[in-house]
Amino acid sequence: MTHDGSGPTLEAQTQAFLREFFAKGEQLVRELIEENDRLRLSLSAGANPTADSSRTIERLARQIELLEAECAELRRVAAGVQDRGGTFRDRLDDLEREHYRLAAMYVAGSQFHLATTIDDVLRTLTEILLNFVGVGRFTVYVVDEERQMLFPLMREGETTAELEELPLPGEGPLGDVTGLGRPWHPGAPRGAGPGVLMQLPLCSGTRLVGLVRIERLLPQKAELGDADGGLLELVSEHAGVGIETAWIRAHAREVPLQRAALERLVGS
C-alpha cells in the first residue's frame, strides 16, 4: 500500500529551518552594522573614553576597515569571474544546493530521532526517498527474526499484494547487502538486479531490521548519483535505529525514572 502521512512535510520543515537559520545570520549582521555605526559616531563626536575603551574601539575600527576592504575585493573578484562566463554564479548555485542537502539531512535525522512509532519512521523515510532522493517506487521490508524472513510492510507507488517474502540471508545481490553487518555506506554493494535499482539495508548497529528495495526513480531523476549517497546512508542507519527503537517502545513497560535504577545502569 502507499504510505500517506499527515502534518508538515520534511521539505517544509527543511525550508523553515533554512529560513530560521538565515534569519539569525541576518540579525547578527544587522547588529554588527549598528554597532559599527555607533562606534563611528562615538569617535567622530570626540568622545573621551578610557584608555582601554579607546584602544578597543580603535582595534574594532581597524578590523571593520579590513573587513570592508576584503568585501570590496571579493566583489571585484566575483565580478571578474562572472565576466568570464558566470562560473562564480554556478559555484554559488552548487553551494546553495549543498547547503540545502545538508539542511535536509539535519532535519531528516532529527525527525528519525523524534519518531516514536513505526509509522513515524516510515513517514520520514518516505519523504526523504520521494522528495530528496527522487525515488518513485520502493518497497520497505522488515525482518521476521523468528522465521528469518523479510516481509513487505509498505510500498510506495504500488500495492504489496503480489510481493512475496524474501528468505535470509539471501543469495546474490540480496546476500551482498544483508551480509554487510552494518548500515550501507557509499562504495558498499548496491544489490542491484532485475527490476531493482538498489537494495538498502536498514540496520541498528550490526542488527539487520529491514530493507528498502528501490525499484524506480521519478521521471525527472536520471540515476542515483554520488550526491544521493549521504541521504541513503542516513536512511540506512537512522531508519534502522528508528524501527528498532519504536519496536522496543511498543513492547516496553512504563517505568518512572528512578535515581537508584539509573545509577546502576551507569555503574555508580
N, C-alpha and C positions, 0 to 999 in steps of 0.2 A: 504494500500500500504506500501511497505517497504521504510523507510526513508533513503536517501543517502545524505551524507554531503561532502563538499569539504574542502580543507585546511588541516593543520596539525591536526592529531587526538589528542584526550585528552591524550592518553597514551604517544604519542611522546612528548607532552608538559610537561607531568609529568617527563619523563626521562630527558628532557632538564633542567627542574627546579632542579632536583636532581644533575645533573652534575654541574650546576652553584653553587648550594648550597655547594657541597663538594669541588669544586674548590676554593671557598672563604675560606673555612676552611683550606684547604691545603696551600694556600698562607699565611694565618695567622701563621700556624705552621712554615713555611719556614722563615718568618720574625722573629719569636721568636728565632729560632735556630741561624740565622745570628746575631741577637742582642746578644745572649748568647756568641757566638764565639768572637764577637767584644769586649765584656766586659772582657772575659777571657784573650784575647791578651793584652788588656789595662792593666790589673792587672799584668800579667807576665812580661810586658815590663817596669814595675816600674814607671808607670805614676804617676804624682803628682797632683791629682785633689784637689779641695777644700774639706773642711771637710764634707760639706753636700753631695757633689757628692760621696765622698769616702764611707760615710755611706750608701747612696742609692745603690751603686754598691755592697757593702758587703751584704746588705739585699737581693738584687736580686740574688746574687750568692748563698746565703743560700737557697732561695726559689727554685732555679734551682736544687740544690743538693737534696733538699727534694722531688721535683717532679721526679727527676731521680731515687731516691730510691723507690718512690711509683710505678713508672713504672716497675722497676725491680721486685718488689714484685708482682705486677699484672701479669707479665709474668710468674713468678714462680707458682702462684696460678692457672693461666689459664692452664699451662702445667699439673699441678696435676689433675685438673678437667678433662682435655682431657684424661689423663691416666685412669680415672675411667669410661670411656665409652663415651666420647665425648659430655657430656651434655652442656659443655660450647659452643661448636660449634652449638648445637641445639638451645641454648638460643640466640646466636648471629644471627642465621637464623631467629628466631622469631622476634628479634628486627629489623632486616632489613626489614622483611615483614610489620611490624607495621609502620616503617618509610615510606615505600613506600605507604602504605594505607593512612597515614596522608598527605603525599605529594599529593596524588591523590585527597583527599578531598579538600585540599587547592586550587589546580589548578582548580578542578571542580567548587568550589564555585566562584572563580574568573571569570570563563567562564560564569556562570549564571549571574553574575553582569554585565558583558560586553555585554550580549545579548540585542539586540535592536529590534529583530523581533521574532515572534512565531517560525519561522524556526530555528533561532539560539538556542532557548530554547530546541526544540525537538532534535536537533543535539547533544547538550551536554547531555541531558537526555539519549538518545540512547547509546552514547559512554560509559556512566557510567554503565548502566544496562548490556550492552553487554560485555565490556572489563574488568570491575572491579567487578561486582557482578556475572556475568556469567549467565545472563538470555537469553534464546534463542528465546522465543516468548512472546510478550506482546502487549497490546493494550492501546493506550492513548485516554481516553475520556475527553471531555471538557464540561463544564456546559453551557446549554442554559437557562439563568436565567428567561427569559420571560415565557418559556414553562415549566420550572422546569424539564428539562430532561438532561441526559448525552448522548452525541452523540459521536460515534467513529471518531476521527480525523486522526489517523495514526496507523498502525500496523506493527510490526517488525516480519518477519517470515511468514506472510500470508497476504492476502488482507482483506479489511474491508467490502467487498461486502455482505457477508452473516450475518454481525453483525447488531443487532437491537439496538435502543436507550434504555436507562435504565431510568425508572422514579425515581424522587427524592421525598422524602428522601430515598426510597427503604426500603426493609424489609430483615430480616435475616442478613446474613453476610454483604451484601451491606450496610444496615442501620447501622450496627455496626461501619463501618469506616466513612461513610458520616456524621454520627452524632457525631464524635469526637469533632468538634468545634475548632480544632487546627491541625497543622501538625502531622503526625504519629511520634511516638517515640517508641523505644524498650520497649516491655511489653504491648503495646496497641494491640487491636484486629487486626488480620491479614486479616479477611474477607475471609478465605479460603472456598472453596466449590467445587462441581463437575467441573472438568476441570479448576479450578482456584487455584493456589498456594497461591496467596496473592492479596489483593486489596489495593493499596497505594493511599491515598487521597492526592491531590495537593492543598495546602492551602496558602493563603496570609493572615496571621493573623488568624482571625476566618472565613474568607470568603473561601468557597469551590469553586475552579475554575476548578478542573478536577480530574481525577482518572486514575491510571495505574493498569490495570489488568495483573498480572504476570501469564502466562499460562504454560510455560515450561522452564526448565533450559537447559543450554548447556549439551551435553552428558558427559563431564568431570566434571560437577558440580553435586554433590550428593544431596545437600539440601541447603536451606537458613539457614545459621548459625548465631551465635551471632556476628561474625566478620563483617557480612554484615549490621548490624543494623545502624551503623553510616552513611554509604553511602545512605541507604534507607531513613533515617531521613533527610539527606541533600537534596535528590531529592524531598521529600515530601514538604519541606519548600521552597527551593530555586527555584525549577521549578514552584511552585505555584506563588511565587512573580514575577518570570520572565515572566510568561504568563500574569499576571495582568498588569505588567509594560509595556510589549510590546503592549498590547491592548490599554492602555491609550495613549502611544506614537503614535500609529497608528491613533488615533482619536483626538489628541491634535492640537490646532492651534499654529503655530510657533510664539512665542513672545520673543523678546530680553530680556535679563536680565536687570532689572531696579532697581536702589537703592531704590526708594520710594516703589515700589511693594514688594521688599524683606524685607524692614523694617516693612511693615505692616504684613507680614507673620510671623515675629518673635516677633511682638508686641512692636517694638521700637517706 
